[in-house]
């Protein structure tokens, strides 16, 4: 196989991205860490986060090795893989899939560790920078977040490329994509547990700290007298940094592999390997475009930091368009596919503004929730649920219109099977700016922690105003990333569904493109679809219940400490206050969070396999592969819609609370309703409800959707 000339962009972009990340690390780490008290708090947070991740990833590692062995046996011994005609035995496919699974799991875990480590080190430096200026604080937070964003995407690109060629991509480019699906499954497996475990931890600590601290005891958020406050700050890192890092790593890896599988049919027809390698090259250009966009961010002292971040984002978008045009011209020479890629890029812009509309306090949805808080928690919750459910309309329209237009443009290219490939190009176009978007996401927990560190260190009201503003922007950037991940999952859902059908075709008929119909009029298909929706809702139930159970333990511990030592809250000597036992709260949250993540995680992994195997061996002539296709399709749709409600509704509840805390809500007489008011207490309750939705169950559903796709891709030999 002769590689396209433009393929040089893949290794060059991978190496440059790693060098760029090292530059960012050096830039952030040389910044001052502030006062000794700030550094002490930062070190405590780091130790708590590191202890949690070590215990979490030790658990995940044991599961990963066991799952890899099971995959090797099931695929290698029991499955017919469809690639025997190319000289690969089922045993070959089994061990290759197991190794790919372990490599994907390792890279995903490494991505989570890197994201957490640098974010924690950036927290205290952002807090110190806020004592100088808003501009410097924005720069530290964004660059600290960018280390995670760029290293994760580089690991994903390098990992998929390396294993593709290691598994014979040079000799058999039409088969290698089918052999590396285990890489995506491994990444999805780790991402689910990382996101779920981190999400349970962070929200249990947050809910416990808020309810006992702000609601029961009337003390400020991040008050050092609250024993759960360190656990809360630790949670921001293990959930929003490590968990989201693994999530986005898995997104880019799984969607890359799915797009490569869809390119195989066009390769077989045209003998142009560019159809298979195109997703790798377009990712390379996107990484370079995101670098330039990030370096162009220059915040001004008197502007909303979100405006500065948006400027950098649009520069990255503009350069991505140029990169898309170059890649299409040199690799495919088909401008209909350039149009399909533009559909994905436009969708990424639209979702940014839609998410901002639903989650920023400047717009009506959040203001409606804040207004409803005047009459109590019940009306706050009712209005918040209304806002959350209404967001599904925009989500469905963005995904639906994008898929139809991208598919049509692919069809117009004149290449057989290129309609589905058009949706793959749209997905790749949307993911071009993934490094920048992930940088904005990690910006959120960094500024949140910086705000808490300044509060605990007594930095003063003026400094807190800066970090309060950045914290509110961080809530929006986290919501943006969730919306971005959700819509990209929606676009990818169809390409991964098509990849599953192509893989079934290869196994059943020895050629792709023959298995194209999923007949919902068949009773077994309808039941499979019903079970898929059930899996999504049951998983969400277990994830939310896990937060509630863990939060209850934290609440009990905080109350116990306040009762055992009243001087924690009301010291007799203010100069020498009694320090609460932070470590105890961290340990309780860690143990409970890790224990509670196992059941919902195993549900998602085992359910599609059990459904497929049961319907295969029922003596009723059912088409098990079609049943599993229904599970994949309906599970994806249900997951995306429910995630839209949870992510956006939770983000709106959070920023309604912050809007009140910032003094932006007034009563009928013009009096400001701020912290401590009845409206604020109602908003805290609403925010507490939204927390497990937007930071535990919602983000985990993104991973669930893609895990359903990767697990069915890997295990489909069992269903045929």
C-alpha positions as CSV (number, residue, x, y, z in Angstrom):
1,X,0.0,0.0,0.0
2,X,1.3,3.5,-0.9
3,X,0.5,6.1,1.6
4,X,-1.0,9.4,0.4
5,X,1.5,12.2,0.3
6,X,-0.5,14.2,2.8
7,X,-0.3,11.5,5.4
8,X,2.7,13.2,6.8
9,X,0.3,15.4,8.8
10,X,-0.5,12.5,11.1
11,X,3.0,11.9,12.7
12,X,3.9,15.6,12.4
13,X,0.7,16.7,14.2
14,X,1.1,14.0,16.9
15,X,4.7,15.0,17.7
16,X,4.0,18.8,17.5
17,X,1.0,18.4,19.8
18,X,3.1,16.6,22.4
19,X,5.8,19.3,22.2
20,X,3.1,21.9,22.5
21,X,1.7,20.2,25.6
22,X,5.2,20.1,27.2
23,X,5.5,23.9,26.4
24,X,2.2,24.5,28.2
25,X,3.3,22.4,31.2
26,X,6.5,24.4,31.5
27,X,4.5,27.7,31.1
28,X,2.0,26.8,33.8
29,X,4.4,25.2,36.3
30,X,6.7,28.2,36.4
31,X,3.9,30.4,37.6
32,X,3.8,31.4,41.3
33,X,1.7,29.3,43.7
34,X,0.7,32.1,46.0
35,X,0.8,32.2,49.7
36,X,2.0,29.3,51.9
37,X,-1.6,28.7,52.9
38,X,-2.7,28.5,49.3
39,X,0.1,26.0,48.5
40,X,-0.9,23.9,51.6
41,X,-4.5,23.7,50.4
42,X,-3.4,22.8,46.9
43,X,-1.2,20.0,48.2
44,X,-4.1,18.6,50.2
45,X,-6.3,18.6,47.1
46,X,-3.6,16.9,45.1
47,X,-3.0,14.1,47.7
48,X,-6.8,13.4,47.8
49,X,-7.2,13.3,44.1
50,X,-4.1,11.2,43.6
51,X,-5.2,8.7,46.3
52,X,-8.6,8.4,44.6
53,X,-7.3,7.9,41.1
54,X,-4.8,5.2,42.3
55,X,-7.5,3.2,44.0
56,X,-9.9,3.7,41.1
57,X,-7.5,2.8,38.3
58,X,-6.3,-0.2,40.3
59,X,-9.9,-1.5,40.3
60,X,-10.3,-0.7,36.7
61,X,-7.1,-2.4,35.8
62,X,-8.2,-5.7,37.4
63,X,-11.5,-5.5,35.5
64,X,-9.7,-4.7,32.3
65,X,-7.4,-7.7,32.4
66,X,-10.3,-10.0,33.1
67,X,-12.4,-8.5,30.3
68,X,-9.5,-8.8,27.9
69,X,-9.1,-12.5,28.6
70,X,-12.9,-13.1,28.2
71,X,-12.9,-11.2,24.9
72,X,-10.0,-13.3,23.6
73,X,-11.8,-16.6,24.5
74,X,-15.2,-15.6,23.3
75,X,-14.1,-14.1,20.0
76,X,-11.2,-16.5,19.4
77,X,-12.9,-19.7,20.3
78,X,-16.7,-19.2,19.9
79,X,-16.9,-16.6,17.1
80,X,-16.8,-16.7,13.4
81,X,-15.0,-13.4,12.5
82,X,-15.5,-13.2,8.7
83,X,-11.8,-12.5,8.0
84,X,-10.7,-16.1,7.5
85,X,-10.7,-15.5,3.8
86,X,-7.8,-13.1,4.3
87,X,-5.6,-15.5,6.2
88,X,-6.7,-14.7,9.8
89,X,-8.0,-17.4,12.0
90,X,-10.6,-16.6,14.7
91,X,-7.8,-17.2,17.2
92,X,-5.7,-14.5,15.5
93,X,-8.6,-12.1,15.8
94,X,-9.3,-13.1,19.4
95,X,-5.8,-12.3,20.7
96,X,-5.4,-9.2,18.6
97,X,-8.7,-7.9,19.9
98,X,-7.6,-8.6,23.5
99,X,-4.3,-6.8,23.0
100,X,-6.0,-3.9,21.3
101,X,-8.5,-3.7,24.2
102,X,-5.6,-3.5,26.8
103,X,-3.8,-0.9,24.8
104,X,-6.9,1.2,24.4
105,X,-7.6,0.8,28.2
106,X,-4.1,1.8,29.1
107,X,-4.1,4.9,26.9
108,X,-7.5,6.0,28.2
109,X,-6.3,5.6,31.8
110,X,-3.1,7.5,31.0
111,X,-5.2,10.3,29.5
112,X,-7.2,10.5,32.7
113,X,-4.1,10.6,34.9
114,X,-2.5,13.3,32.8
115,X,-5.6,15.5,32.8
116,X,-6.0,15.3,36.6
117,X,-2.3,15.8,37.4
118,X,-1.8,19.0,35.4
119,X,-5.3,20.4,36.4
120,X,-4.5,20.1,40.1
121,X,-1.2,21.7,39.7
122,X,-2.9,24.6,37.8
123,X,-5.6,25.2,40.4
124,X,-3.4,26.9,42.9
125,X,-1.5,28.8,40.2
126,X,-4.8,30.1,38.8
127,X,-5.8,31.2,42.3
128,X,-2.5,33.1,42.7
129,X,-2.9,34.6,39.2
130,X,-6.3,36.0,40.2
131,X,-4.6,38.1,42.8
132,X,-2.9,40.0,40.0
133,X,-5.5,40.2,37.1
134,X,-8.3,38.5,35.3
135,X,-6.2,38.3,32.2
136,X,-3.5,36.2,33.9
137,X,-6.0,34.0,35.7
138,X,-7.7,33.2,32.4
139,X,-4.4,32.4,30.7
140,X,-3.3,30.0,33.5
141,X,-6.7,28.2,33.7
142,X,-7.0,27.8,29.9
143,X,-3.4,26.7,29.4
144,X,-3.6,24.3,32.3
145,X,-6.7,22.8,30.8
146,X,-5.1,22.7,27.4
147,X,-2.4,20.3,28.6
148,X,-5.1,17.7,29.1
149,X,-7.0,18.5,25.9
150,X,-4.0,18.3,23.6
151,X,-2.2,15.3,25.2
152,X,-5.5,13.3,25.1
153,X,-6.1,13.9,21.5
154,X,-2.5,13.2,20.6
155,X,-2.6,9.9,22.5
156,X,-5.8,9.0,20.7
157,X,-4.4,9.8,17.2
158,X,-1.0,8.1,17.8
159,X,-2.6,5.1,19.5
160,X,-5.1,4.4,16.7
161,X,-2.5,5.0,14.0
162,X,0.1,2.8,15.6
163,X,-2.2,-0.1,16.2
164,X,-3.7,0.1,12.7
165,X,-0.2,-0.4,11.1
166,X,0.8,-2.9,13.8
167,X,-2.2,-5.0,12.8
168,X,-1.3,-5.1,9.1
169,X,-2.8,-1.8,7.8
170,X,-0.1,-1.6,5.2
171,X,-0.9,-5.0,3.7
172,X,-4.7,-5.3,4.4
173,X,-6.2,-1.8,4.9
174,X,-9.6,-3.3,4.4
175,X,-9.2,-5.7,7.3
176,X,-7.1,-3.8,9.8
177,X,-9.9,-1.5,11.0
178,X,-12.0,-4.5,12.0
179,X,-9.0,-5.9,14.0
180,X,-8.5,-2.7,16.0
181,X,-12.1,-2.3,17.3
182,X,-10.9,-3.7,20.6
183,X,-8.9,-0.4,21.0
184,X,-12.1,1.6,21.0
185,X,-13.8,-0.9,23.4
186,X,-10.9,-0.7,25.8
187,X,-11.0,3.1,25.8
188,X,-14.8,3.1,26.3
189,X,-14.6,0.6,29.1
190,X,-12.1,2.7,31.1
191,X,-13.9,5.9,30.2
192,X,-17.2,4.6,31.6
193,X,-15.8,3.7,35.0
194,X,-13.6,6.8,35.1
195,X,-16.5,9.1,34.3
196,X,-19.0,7.2,36.5
197,X,-16.7,6.8,39.5
198,X,-15.4,10.3,39.3
199,X,-18.9,11.7,38.8
200,X,-20.2,9.8,41.9
201,X,-17.3,11.1,44.0
202,X,-17.5,14.7,42.9
203,X,-21.3,15.1,43.2
204,X,-21.6,13.2,46.4
205,X,-19.0,15.5,48.0
206,X,-20.6,18.6,46.4
207,X,-24.1,17.8,47.5
208,X,-23.0,16.8,51.0
209,X,-20.9,20.0,51.4
210,X,-23.7,22.2,50.1
211,X,-26.6,20.8,52.1
212,X,-24.8,20.7,55.5
213,X,-22.7,23.8,54.9
214,X,-24.8,26.3,53.0
215,X,-28.3,25.1,53.8
216,X,-28.1,23.7,57.4
217,X,-25.2,25.7,58.9
218,X,-25.5,28.9,56.8
219,X,-21.7,29.1,56.0
220,X,-20.4,30.1,52.6
221,X,-19.4,27.7,49.8
222,X,-15.8,26.4,50.2
223,X,-15.7,27.6,53.8
224,X,-12.7,26.0,55.5
225,X,-14.9,25.0,58.5
226,X,-16.7,22.5,56.3
227,X,-15.1,19.0,56.6
228,X,-16.4,18.1,53.1
229,X,-15.0,21.1,51.3
230,X,-11.7,19.4,50.4
231,X,-13.5,16.3,49.1
232,X,-15.6,18.7,47.0
233,X,-12.5,20.3,45.5
234,X,-10.9,16.9,44.9
235,X,-14.0,15.7,43.2
236,X,-13.8,18.5,40.6
237,X,-10.5,17.0,39.5
238,X,-11.3,13.3,39.5
239,X,-14.7,13.8,37.8
240,X,-14.5,16.8,35.5
241,X,-10.8,16.4,34.6
242,X,-9.8,12.7,34.8
243,X,-13.3,11.5,33.9
244,X,-13.9,13.9,31.0
245,X,-10.4,13.3,29.7
246,X,-11.0,9.6,29.4
247,X,-14.5,10.3,27.9
248,X,-13.1,12.5,25.1
249,X,-10.2,10.1,24.5
250,X,-12.7,7.4,24.0
251,X,-14.9,9.6,21.7
252,X,-12.1,10.4,19.3
253,X,-10.7,6.8,19.3
254,X,-14.0,5.0,18.8
255,X,-15.3,7.5,16.2
256,X,-12.0,7.3,14.3
257,X,-12.2,3.5,14.1
258,X,-15.9,3.6,13.1
259,X,-15.1,6.1,10.3
260,X,-12.2,3.9,9.0
261,X,-14.5,0.9,8.9
262,X,-17.0,2.8,6.8
263,X,-14.2,3.9,4.5
264,X,-13.4,0.3,3.7
265,X,-16.2,-0.2,1.2
266,X,-15.1,2.9,-0.8
267,X,-11.5,1.5,-0.7
268,X,-12.6,-1.8,-2.1
269,X,-14.4,-0.1,-5.0
270,X,-11.8,2.7,-5.7
271,X,-8.6,1.0,-4.5
272,X,-7.8,4.4,-2.9
273,X,-6.6,3.8,0.6
274,X,-7.2,7.5,1.4
275,X,-10.8,6.6,2.2
276,X,-9.5,4.5,5.2
277,X,-6.8,7.0,6.3
278,X,-8.9,10.2,5.8
279,X,-10.2,10.3,9.5
280,X,-6.6,10.2,10.8
281,X,-5.4,13.1,8.5
282,X,-8.3,15.3,9.3
283,X,-7.7,14.9,13.0
284,X,-4.1,16.0,12.5
285,X,-5.1,19.3,10.9
286,X,-7.7,19.9,13.6
287,X,-5.0,19.5,16.3
288,X,-2.8,22.1,14.6
289,X,-5.8,24.5,14.2
290,X,-6.7,24.2,17.9
291,X,-3.1,25.1,18.9
292,X,-3.3,28.3,17.0
293,X,-6.7,29.1,18.4
294,X,-5.5,28.6,21.9
295,X,-2.5,30.8,21.6
296,X,-4.7,33.6,20.3
297,X,-6.8,33.9,23.5
298,X,-6.1,37.2,25.1
299,X,-8.6,38.2,27.8
300,X,-9.3,41.8,28.6
301,X,-9.9,43.0,32.2
302,X,-13.4,44.4,31.7
303,X,-14.9,41.7,29.4
304,X,-16.7,38.5,30.0
305,X,-14.0,35.8,29.9
306,X,-16.4,33.7,27.8
307,X,-15.9,36.2,24.9
308,X,-12.2,35.7,25.0
309,X,-12.6,31.9,24.9
310,X,-15.0,32.2,22.0
311,X,-12.6,34.3,20.0
312,X,-10.0,31.5,20.2
313,X,-12.6,28.9,19.4
314,X,-13.7,30.7,16.2
315,X,-10.0,31.1,15.1
316,X,-9.6,27.3,15.6
317,X,-12.9,26.8,13.6
318,X,-11.7,28.9,10.7
319,X,-8.4,27.1,10.5
320,X,-10.2,23.8,10.7
321,X,-12.2,24.7,7.6
322,X,-8.9,25.3,5.7
323,X,-7.5,22.0,7.0
324,X,-10.7,20.2,5.9
325,X,-10.5,21.7,2.4
326,X,-6.8,20.7,2.0
327,X,-7.4,17.2,3.3
328,X,-10.4,16.6,1.0
329,X,-8.6,18.0,-2.0
330,X,-5.5,15.9,-1.7
331,X,-7.1,12.7,-0.4
332,X,-10.6,12.3,-1.9
333,X,-10.9,15.2,-4.5
334,X,-14.6,15.3,-3.9
335,X,-16.2,18.6,-2.8
336,X,-19.4,17.0,-1.7
337,X,-17.5,15.4,1.1
338,X,-16.0,18.8,2.0
339,X,-19.6,19.9,2.3
340,X,-20.4,17.0,4.6
341,X,-17.4,17.9,6.8
342,X,-18.7,21.5,6.9
343,X,-22.0,20.2,8.3
344,X,-20.2,18.8,11.3
345,X,-18.2,22.1,11.8
346,X,-21.4,24.2,11.6
347,X,-23.1,21.7,14.0
348,X,-20.3,22.3,16.5
349,X,-20.8,26.0,16.3
350,X,-24.6,25.8,16.7
351,X,-24.3,23.5,19.7
352,X,-22.0,26.0,21.4
353,X,-24.6,28.8,21.1
354,X,-27.5,26.6,22.0
355,X,-25.8,25.4,25.1
356,X,-24.8,28.9,26.1
357,X,-28.5,30.0,25.6
358,X,-29.8,27.3,28.0
359,X,-27.0,27.6,30.6
360,X,-25.8,31.2,30.8
361,X,-27.5,33.6,33.3
362,X,-27.7,36.3,30.6
363,X,-30.4,34.4,28.8
364,X,-34.1,33.6,29.6
365,X,-34.0,29.9,30.7
366,X,-31.6,30.5,33.6
367,X,-33.3,33.8,34.5
368,X,-36.7,32.0,34.5
369,X,-35.3,29.4,37.0
370,X,-33.9,32.2,39.2
371,X,-37.2,34.1,39.2
372,X,-39.0,30.9,40.1
373,X,-36.7,30.5,43.1
374,X,-38.5,33.5,44.8
375,X,-41.4,31.3,45.6
376,X,-39.4,28.3,46.9
377,X,-37.6,25.1,46.0
378,X,-40.6,23.4,44.4
379,X,-41.1,26.1,41.7
380,X,-37.4,26.2,41.1
381,X,-37.4,22.5,40.5
382,X,-40.5,22.6,38.3
383,X,-39.0,25.4,36.1
384,X,-35.6,23.7,35.9
385,X,-37.2,20.4,34.7
386,X,-39.1,22.3,32.1
387,X,-35.9,24.0,30.8
388,X,-34.1,20.6,30.8
389,X,-36.8,18.8,28.8
390,X,-37.1,21.7,26.4
391,X,-33.5,21.3,25.4
392,X,-34.2,18.0,23.7
393,X,-35.8,19.8,20.8
394,X,-32.6,21.7,19.9
395,X,-30.5,18.6,20.4
396,X,-32.7,16.4,18.1
397,X,-32.9,19.1,15.4
398,X,-29.1,19.7,15.4
399,X,-28.4,15.9,15.1
400,X,-31.2,15.1,12.8
401,X,-30.6,17.9,10.3
402,X,-26.9,17.3,10.3
403,X,-27.2,13.6,9.6
404,X,-29.7,14.1,6.8
405,X,-27.6,16.8,5.1
406,X,-24.3,15.0,5.6
407,X,-25.8,11.7,4.3
408,X,-27.2,13.4,1.2
409,X,-23.9,15.1,0.4
410,X,-22.1,11.8,0.8
411,X,-24.6,10.2,-1.6
412,X,-24.0,13.0,-4.1
413,X,-20.3,12.1,-4.2
414,X,-21.1,9.3,-6.6
415,X,-19.2,6.6,-4.7
416,X,-21.2,3.5,-3.6
417,X,-21.8,3.5,0.2
418,X,-20.5,7.1,0.6
419,X,-23.8,8.3,2.1
420,X,-22.9,6.8,5.5
421,X,-19.3,7.9,5.0
422,X,-20.6,11.4,4.6
423,X,-21.9,11.2,8.2
424,X,-18.5,10.0,9.2
425,X,-16.8,13.0,7.6
426,X,-19.3,15.3,9.4
427,X,-18.4,13.7,12.7
428,X,-14.7,14.1,12.0
429,X,-15.3,17.7,11.0
430,X,-17.0,18.3,14.4
431,X,-14.2,16.6,16.3
432,X,-11.5,18.7,14.6
433,X,-11.7,21.3,17.4
434,X,-11.9,18.7,20.1
435,X,-8.5,19.7,21.7
436,X,-9.7,23.3,22.1
437,X,-13.2,22.3,23.4
438,X,-11.6,19.9,25.9
439,X,-9.3,22.8,27.0
440,X,-12.3,24.9,27.8
441,X,-13.9,22.0,29.7
442,X,-10.9,21.6,32.0
443,X,-10.9,25.4,32.4
444,X,-14.1,24.9,34.5
445,X,-12.8,22.7,37.3
446,X,-9.5,24.6,37.5
447,X,-11.3,27.9,38.1
448,X,-13.8,26.2,40.5
449,X,-10.9,24.9,42.5
450,X,-9.1,28.3,42.3
451,X,-12.2,29.9,43.7
452,X,-12.3,27.4,46.6
453,X,-8.6,27.8,47.4
454,X,-9.0,31.6,47.5
455,X,-12.0,31.3,49.9
456,X,-10.2,28.8,52.2
457,X,-7.0,30.9,52.2
458,X,-8.9,34.2,52.9
459,X,-7.7,35.9,49.8
460,X,-10.2,38.7,50.1
461,X,-13.4,39.9,48.4
462,X,-11.8,41.5,45.4
463,X,-9.9,38.4,44.4
464,X,-13.0,36.3,45.0
465,X,-14.9,38.5,42.6
466,X,-12.5,37.5,39.8
467,X,-12.6,33.8,40.6
468,X,-16.4,33.9,41.0
469,X,-16.7,35.4,37.5
470,X,-14.3,32.7,36.2
471,X,-16.2,30.0,38.1
472,X,-19.5,31.0,36.4
473,X,-17.8,31.0,33.0
474,X,-16.3,27.6,33.9
475,X,-19.9,26.2,34.5
476,X,-20.8,27.3,31.0
477,X,-17.6,25.8,29.4
478,X,-18.3,22.5,31.2
479,X,-21.9,22.6,29.9
480,X,-20.6,23.4,26.4
481,X,-18.3,20.4,26.4
482,X,-21.1,18.1,27.5
483,X,-23.3,19.5,24.7
484,X,-20.5,19.1,22.2
485,X,-19.8,15.5,23.4
486,X,-23.5,14.7,23.3
487,X,-24.0,16.0,19.7
488,X,-20.8,14.4,18.5
489,X,-22.0,11.2,20.0
490,X,-25.3,11.6,18.1
491,X,-23.5,12.2,14.8
492,X,-21.2,9.3,15.6
493,X,-24.1,7.0,16.6
494,X,-25.2,6.6,13.0
495,X,-21.6,6.0,11.7
496,X,-21.0,3.4,14.5
497,X,-24.4,1.8,13.8
498,X,-23.4,1.5,10.1
499,X,-20.0,0.2,11.1
500,X,-21.8,-2.5,13.1
501,X,-23.9,-3.4,10.1
502,X,-20.8,-3.6,7.9
503,X,-19.1,-5.8,10.4
504,X,-22.1,-8.1,10.5
505,X,-22.1,-8.2,6.7
506,X,-18.4,-9.2,6.6
507,X,-19.1,-12.1,9.0
508,X,-22.3,-13.3,7.4
509,X,-21.5,-12.8,3.7
510,X,-17.8,-12.1,3.5
511,X,-18.4,-8.7,2.0
512,X,-19.6,-5.4,3.5
513,X,-22.8,-3.6,2.6
514,X,-25.1,-6.6,2.4
515,X,-26.7,-6.4,5.8
516,X,-28.7,-3.2,5.8
517,X,-32.2,-3.7,7.2
518,X,-33.3,-3.7,10.8
519,X,-37.0,-4.6,10.8
520,X,-38.7,-3.1,13.8
521,X,-41.9,-5.0,12.8
522,X,-40.2,-8.2,14.0
523,X,-41.1,-9.0,17.5
524,X,-37.6,-9.8,18.7
525,X,-36.4,-6.5,17.3
526,X,-39.1,-4.5,19.0
527,X,-38.3,-6.2,22.3
528,X,-34.6,-5.5,21.8
529,X,-35.4,-1.8,21.3
530,X,-37.5,-1.9,24.5
531,X,-34.7,-3.4,26.5
532,X,-32.3,-0.8,25.2
533,X,-34.4,2.1,26.5
534,X,-34.7,0.3,29.8
535,X,-30.9,-0.1,30.1
536,X,-30.5,3.7,29.7
537,X,-33.0,4.6,32.3
538,X,-31.9,1.9,34.8
539,X,-28.3,2.9,34.4
540,X,-29.2,6.5,35.1
541,X,-31.3,5.5,38.1
542,X,-28.4,3.5,39.6
543,X,-25.9,6.3,38.9
544,X,-28.1,9.0,40.6
545,X,-28.9,6.6,43.5
546,X,-25.1,6.1,44.0
547,X,-24.7,9.8,44.4
548,X,-27.5,10.0,46.9
549,X,-26.2,7.1,49.0
550,X,-22.6,8.4,49.0
551,X,-23.8,12.0,49.8
552,X,-25.8,10.7,52.8
553,X,-22.6,9.2,54.2
554,X,-20.8,12.6,53.7
555,X,-23.7,14.5,55.4
556,X,-23.6,12.1,58.3
557,X,-19.8,12.6,58.7
558,X,-20.0,16.4,58.5
559,X,-22.8,16.5,61.1
560,X,-20.9,14.2,63.3
561,X,-17.8,16.4,63.2
562,X,-19.8,19.6,63.9
563,X,-21.5,17.9,66.9
564,X,-18.3,16.3,68.3
565,X,-16.4,19.6,68.1
566,X,-18.6,22.7,68.1
567,X,-15.5,24.9,67.9
568,X,-15.1,23.9,64.2
569,X,-18.1,26.2,63.4
570,X,-17.8,28.7,66.3
571,X,-14.2,28.8,67.5
572,X,-13.6,30.4,70.9
573,X,-10.3,31.8,69.6
574,X,-10.7,33.0,65.9
575,X,-6.9,33.1,65.5
576,X,-6.6,29.4,66.3
577,X,-9.7,27.7,64.9
578,X,-10.2,24.0,65.2
579,X,-9.5,22.3,61.9
580,X,-12.0,19.7,60.7
581,X,-10.9,16.2,59.6
582,X,-10.8,16.7,55.9
583,X,-9.1,13.3,55.3
584,X,-11.9,11.4,56.9
585,X,-14.5,12.9,54.5
586,X,-12.2,12.3,51.5
587,X,-11.7,8.6,52.5
588,X,-15.5,8.0,53.0
589,X,-16.3,9.5,49.6
590,X,-13.5,7.6,47.9
591,X,-14.6,4.2,49.2
592,X,-18.3,4.8,48.6
593,X,-17.7,6.2,45.1
594,X,-15.6,3.3,44.0
595,X,-18.0,0.7,45.4
596,X,-21.1,2.3,43.9
597,X,-19.6,2.6,40.3
598,X,-19.4,-1.2,39.8
599,X,-23.1,-2.2,39.4
600,X,-24.1,0.4,36.8
601,X,-20.9,-0.1,34.9
602,X,-21.3,-3.8,34.6
603,X,-25.0,-3.3,33.6
604,X,-23.9,-1.5,30.4
605,X,-21.1,-4.0,29.5
606,X,-23.1,-7.2,30.1
607,X,-26.6,-6.3,29.0
608,X,-26.0,-6.1,25.2
609,X,-24.0,-9.4,25.3
610,X,-26.6,-11.2,27.3
611,X,-29.4,-10.0,25.1
612,X,-27.6,-11.0,21.9
613,X,-26.6,-14.4,23.2
614,X,-30.0,-15.2,24.6
615,X,-31.8,-14.3,21.4
616,X,-29.3,-16.3,19.3
617,X,-29.9,-19.5,21.3
618,X,-33.6,-19.2,21.7
619,X,-35.1,-22.0,19.5
620,X,-37.4,-19.6,17.7
621,X,-35.4,-18.6,14.7
622,X,-34.7,-15.1,15.8
623,X,-32.0,-12.9,14.2
624,X,-29.8,-12.0,17.2
625,X,-27.6,-9.7,15.1
626,X,-30.7,-7.6,14.3
627,X,-31.9,-7.6,17.9
628,X,-28.5,-6.2,19.0
629,X,-28.7,-3.6,16.2
630,X,-32.0,-2.5,17.7
631,X,-30.3,-2.3,21.1
632,X,-27.6,-0.2,19.7
633,X,-29.9,2.1,17.7
634,X,-32.6,2.8,20.4
635,X,-30.1,2.8,23.3
636,X,-28.2,5.6,21.5
637,X,-31.4,7.6,20.8
638,X,-32.7,7.2,24.4
639,X,-29.2,8.0,25.9
640,X,-28.7,11.2,23.8
641,X,-32.2,12.6,24.7
642,X,-31.9,11.8,28.4
643,X,-28.3,13.2,28.5
644,X,-29.6,16.4,26.9
645,X,-32.2,16.9,29.6
646,X,-29.7,16.1,32.4
647,X,-26.7,18.1,31.1
648,X,-28.5,21.3,30.2
649,X,-31.0,21.2,32.9
650,X,-28.3,20.7,35.5
651,X,-26.2,23.5,34.1
652,X,-29.1,25.9,34.1
653,X,-29.9,25.1,37.8
654,X,-26.3,25.7,38.7
655,X,-26.0,29.1,37.0
656,X,-29.4,30.2,38.3
657,X,-27.9,29.7,41.8
658,X,-24.7,31.6,40.8
659,X,-26.8,34.4,39.3
660,X,-28.5,34.9,42.7
661,X,-25.2,34.7,44.5
662,X,-23.8,37.4,42.2
663,X,-26.7,39.8,43.2
664,X,-28.4,39.6,39.8
665,X,-31.9,38.9,41.1
666,X,-34.2,41.5,42.7
667,X,-37.6,41.4,44.3
668,X,-40.6,43.5,43.2
669,X,-39.3,46.4,45.3
670,X,-35.9,46.4,43.7
671,X,-34.1,44.8,46.7
672,X,-31.2,42.5,45.8
673,X,-31.9,38.8,46.7
674,X,-28.4,37.5,47.3
675,X,-26.6,34.9,49.4
676,X,-28.7,33.7,52.4
677,X,-32.0,34.9,51.0
678,X,-35.0,32.6,50.6
679,X,-34.6,32.6,46.9
680,X,-30.9,31.6,47.3
681,X,-31.8,28.7,49.6
682,X,-34.3,27.5,47.0
683,X,-31.7,27.8,44.2
684,X,-29.2,25.7,46.3
685,X,-31.8,22.9,46.5
686,X,-32.3,23.1,42.7
687,X,-28.6,23.1,42.1
688,X,-28.2,20.1,44.4
689,X,-30.8,18.2,42.4
690,X,-29.1,19.2,39.1
691,X,-25.6,18.2,40.3
692,X,-25.8,14.4,39.9
693,X,-27.7,14.9,36.6
694,X,-25.1,17.1,34.9
695,X,-21.9,15.7,36.4
696,X,-22.6,12.0,37.0
697,X,-25.5,10.4,35.0
698,X,-25.5,12.8,32.1
699,X,-21.8,12.7,31.1
700,X,-21.8,8.9,31.8
701,X,-24.6,8.5,29.2
702,X,-22.2,9.9,26.5
703,X,-19.9,7.0,27.3
704,X,-22.7,4.5,27.5
705,X,-23.8,5.4,24.0
706,X,-20.4,4.8,22.5
707,X,-19.7,1.8,24.7
708,X,-22.9,0.2,23.3
709,X,-21.4,0.7,19.8
710,X,-17.9,-0.5,20.6
711,X,-19.0,-3.6,22.6
712,X,-21.3,-4.7,19.8
713,X,-18.6,-4.1,17.2
714,X,-16.2,-6.3,19.2
715,X,-18.7,-9.0,20.2
716,X,-20.9,-9.3,17.1
717,X,-19.2,-12.6,16.1
718,X,-21.1,-14.1,19.1
719,X,-24.5,-13.1,17.8
720,X,-24.3,-14.6,14.3
